[in-house]
Amino acid sequence: MDSLLATVAALEPDIVAITESWANEAVSDSELHIQGYDMFRQDRPCEARGGGVLLYVASILGATEYQTKASFPEHV
């Protein structure tokens, strides 16, 4: 996470997308938070190993979550 935080601080991107986060319900949002960004996450179900996606959007953009009816387990 330190490397990600350093890269985001240096580049200041509007959007950061992460695949294969391996986050699950045992990992709190506060552990994944990046200051100045709204985080959207979708973990893979706990019985599966790996996976998961995270999307960080600069807070100044005012992003909101959109719930699709897709059957894919990992999308934001």
C-alpha positions, 0 to 999 in steps of 0.5 A: 500500500505504501508504494500505491500511496507514494505513486498517487501522491506523486502523480495525483491522478483523477482515477485509480483502478486496482484489480486483484486487490485480494481484499475481503470482509476482514479488510476494513475500508479504512485500511484501503482509504486514500486521502482525497479519493472516494473509494468504490470496492467489490470483493470476491466472495470469501470462499474464493481466493484472490480477485477483487477490484477497487476504484478510487475517484478524486473526491473533487469530481463528486463520483457516485456509485452506480449499481448495475444488474450485471451478473459479474461478481467483481465490477464497480 
